[in-house]
């Protein structure tokens, strides 16, 4: 198959076509280098320049203050479920966690191996259909940090505000909506994200950490689990995922050329509105999972009147080049993931398919 389908997969997810074309063009040999990005040494000046340019462009995109370090680590966001408490929880050995979906529950599980976890809020008893309000958060002012997940891929909810947590460092798993809108980095102590949804391919995790928090990383930690070691070595203590970092750099340039986070959020708003309007105007044939004020712009989750119709929807959509619309195995239903690189034309194509499918099956 040479024609590209509309890729609604939740991750690894769609990459910008200009980035893929540049990778394809230069895969055999980087200009002026004579070897592939897949072959170059991570100790070479070529990669050092790629790494530093990527860091600088990410700082430009999000206006990241000078007192923050950008790290590229392995292990996915799931390893951060452990690294965050191992590095940041001592000596208090307690932290607040806000639970809004499956991934924050997994983060809690790992944090409990290190210290005490206070569930500051949870919407699990409502099947995670909404984000807690600020006045619902039961925060401990003496906690080592407060952790939350900004976007919940499985349930299709997203925080539309940054929680106020006083003087306690705020930690956020932004794996599925990072760099999809402007946000104030200075409100966070640490941000982490697997890049394979909005910023690159699977294989590297982005960590943005305020420098003062690096002092919490104890020398007794295993070396590869220590933020301070990685920061001191500019993510080069061991061989990093060179190819993945290279593509993150290309995606960062692509975003800057579009007009930055202000421009991409307008596109994301437009795509999400098209699909949510189709759901809301279907007279109940399509039913969204998330409450309207908690809806995700990245992962749009919805149900049909029966599971049989949902299976038929996925089959027929796939046949028309609308791929990856099946909901997560743990909740079922349907899910359209429309990350930064997803084209507006794909959202329009899905809406037309939804209308046609409803006319034929209602």
N, C-alpha and C positions, 0 to 999 in steps of 0.2 A: 504494500500500500504506500503510495507516494503523496496522496492528498491528506492533509491534516484534518482530524476531526475536532469537534469542540470538546475540550477536555475539562469535565466538571469534577475530576477526582480531587479528593481532599488532601492529598499529599502522599508521596511526591506529586507535585502539581505542575501546572502549565508554566512554562518559561517564555519570556518575550521572544518573538520570532527574530527580531534583529540580533539578539544575543546568540540565539542558536546558529544563525547564519554566520556570525563572526567566529564563533567557535569552530564551525565546520570549515570555514575558509582557512583558519590558521592552525588547525589541529595537527597537521603534519609537521609544521615548523612555525614557531613564532617569528614574526618579522624581525630580521636582524639578529636572530639567535641561532637558527639552523637546527633546532630540535623542538620536539613537541612539548607543550605544557605538561604532558603526562610523563615526560622524561627528565625535566630539568631538576637540578638539585635545589632543595629547600634552603641551602646555605649560599646559593648563588646571588649575585647582585640583581639578576633579572627577577628572581622571585621576591627578594627583599623590596624591590621597587613596586612590584605588584601588590604585595602585602600592605606596604605603607600608603600607597595610593588608595587602596580599598578602604583602609581605616580613615583616611582623611576625607574621602567622599561620603562615608557613612556619617562622619561628624558634621559635614556640611548639610546633609539631608535632614538630620534631626536636631541641628543646632546643639550638639552634645558639648557640654562645658569642658574646659580644660582639665578639671579635676576628676575626670572619669577615664578609665582604661577600657579599651575594646579588646576582647580576647576571642580567639577562634579555637574551640575545643572539640574533642570527639565525644562519642557516647550518646549523642542525641539529647533532647531536653530531659529524657528520662534519667540520665545520669545526674542532671542538675537537681532532681528531686532529692538526691543524696548529698551532692556537693554543697548546696545551699546550707542545710543544717550543719553539716560537718565543719564548714568554715565560719558560719555566722552565728550559730546558736550559743556556743560557749562564750563566757563562763556562766551565763544565766541559765542556759539549758532549758529554755522555754520560748515558745513562739506562738503567734496567732496565725491561723489559717482560715481563709474564707472559702467555703466549698460550694462550687457552682456547676460541677460536672465530674465526669469520670477521671480527667487528668488531675484535677485538684485533689480528688480522693486518693489517687496514687501518690501524689506528693505528700499528703498527710501520712500515708503508710510508711514512707521512708523516713520522714522527720521523726516519727515516734520511736525509731530505732536509736535516735540521738538524744532526745530529751522529751519534755512534756509539751503536748500540743493542745492549745485552746482553740476550739472551733468557734470563731468569732461570729460566724453566721453560716447558714446552710439553707438551700432551697430544695434539698433532696426529697422532702416529703411532698413537694409539689411537682415532682418529676423534672426538676431543673428547668422549668419553663420560664423563669425570670431571674434577674439579677437582684440581690438584696439592696434595699435602700440604705443610705448613709445612717439613718437613725436606727436601723436594725443591727448595726455592727456592735458587738460587745467586745471591745478591745481592752487589752491589758496594757496600761501605760508603761509597765516595766518589762514588756516582752522584748526579746532580742531583735525581732523583726515581725512584720506582717506580710503574709504571702497571699497572693490571689492570681487567678488565671483570667486574662483580659478578654479572651474569646474562647467559646466552647464549641469545638468543631462538631461534636456528636449531637448536641442538643440545639445548636443554632442560636445561642445567646451571646451577647457581647456587652461589656460595660460601656455605658455612655458617659461615665464620669470617672475621675481618678479618686479613689477613696481618701478621705482625710484621716490621717493616723497620728497626728501630733508629731512628737520628736522621734518616734520609733521609725527605723528604716523600713521603707516599703519595697518589697520584692515582688516582681511580676513575671509570670510566664506569658510571654507575648508570642508564642510560637506561631499562632495562626492569624495574627493581624498586625504584626510589627511592620512599621513603615508603610501602612496603608492609610494613614491620616497623620496630621501634625499632633505632637504631644510634647509635654514639658518634661524632659529627661530629669531636670533638677529636682523633681518631686519624688524620684526613686533612688533607693540605695543600690539596687541591682535589678537588671532586666536580663532575661535570658530567652532564647528562641532557637528552636530547630529551624534552619533556613529554608527547608524544602517546600514551603508553601508560597512565600512572598519574595524570597531573596535569592534563591539558588537551588541546587540539587541536594539530594540527601547526602549526608556525610560530614557535615560540620554544624556546630552549634555556636551561635553568637552570644557572648556575654558582655554586658555593659555594666561596669561596677565602679562605684565611687571610691576614690583612692583611700580614704580614711578607713573603709571597711576591710581593706587588704590586711590591716594590722591585726584583724581578728584571726587570720589564718595561722594556726599554730604550727610550730616546727615539728611537732609529733605526728602531723598528718602524713599519710603516704604522699610522696612527691607529686604524682600525677593527679591527685585530688586536691591540690593546694593552689588556690587562686593566686596567691602572692608569687609563687614560683613561676606560674605561667605569665603573670604580668611582668615580672623582672626579665623574662626571656622573650618578651614580645610574641608570645604564642609559639616560640621556636625551641622549647626545651627538648621536644622530640620532633619527629617528622610530622608536620601537620598535613591535613587533607588539601594538598596543593591545588588540585583541579577544582575542587568545590569552592575554595577561596577565590580562585581566578574568576569563576563564574559569578560569585557574589559581587566582585569588583565590576564586572561588566553590567550586571543588573543595576548596581548603584549609579553607574554612568547613564544608563538608560532612564532611570528615574529623574536624575538631574536634568537631562535633556528634555524630558517631558514638562519640566517646570517644578519638579520637587514634590513634596508631600501635599502641598496645597492643590496642585493639579491632579494628582492621582486620587485624592479623596473625592474630588468632583466626579471623576469617572466612576469610582466605586459606588458613590451615592446613586448615580444614574442607573447603573446596572442593577443594583439591589432594588431600586424603586420599580423598575420594569417588572421584575419577577414577583415582588410582593403585591403589586397592583393586580397582577394576573390571579394571584391567590385570593386576594380580598374581593375581587369582582366576579368570582366564580359561583356565587350563590351557594357556598358551602361544599362544592364538589372537591375543591382543594382546601385543606385546613392546615394552617401554619401551627407549628408546635410552640414557638416562643410567643410570650406576650409582646404586644406591639412596641412598648417602650424598652424592651430588652432584646430586640431583634438584632441578629448579626448581619453585617454587610458582607461578610466573607462566606458564611455557610448558611444557606437558606434551607430549612428543614420543613417538610410538610407531609401530609398523609392524604390518601384517597379513601373513598368509601369502603374499600375492602382490600385485603392483601392480594387477592387475585388480580384486581385492577392495577395494583402497584407493580406486580410482576409483569403484567402486560405493558404497562407504561414504560418500564425500564427496557424491555425487549424491543418495543417498537421505536423508542427513542434512540437506542443503540443502532438500530438498522438505519436510522436517518443521520447518523454521525453525531449524536448527542450522547457522549460516553461518560460513565462514572456517576450516574444519578441515583444509584442504589444507596439507601441509608446505611448507617453503621450497623453491623451485625447485632449489636447489643440492644438496639432500639427499633430497628426496622424502618419502614417508611421510605421517604425519598429525601435526597439532599443535593442541592446544587451549590458547589463551591466555586465562587467567582472571585478569585484572588486578583492581585494587582495586574497581572499579565493577561487575564482573561478578557477577550475582546467584547465590545458592546454588541457586535454583530451576533455573537454567540448567545447573549442574553435575549436578543430579539428573536433569534431562531427558536430558543426554548419556549418563549411566550407564545409564538405562533403554533408550535407543536402542542402546547398545553391547551390552547383554545380548540384546536382541531380534535384532540383526543377527548376533550369534554363533550364536544358536539356529537361524537360518534359513540360515546359510552355512557351518557347520562340519561 
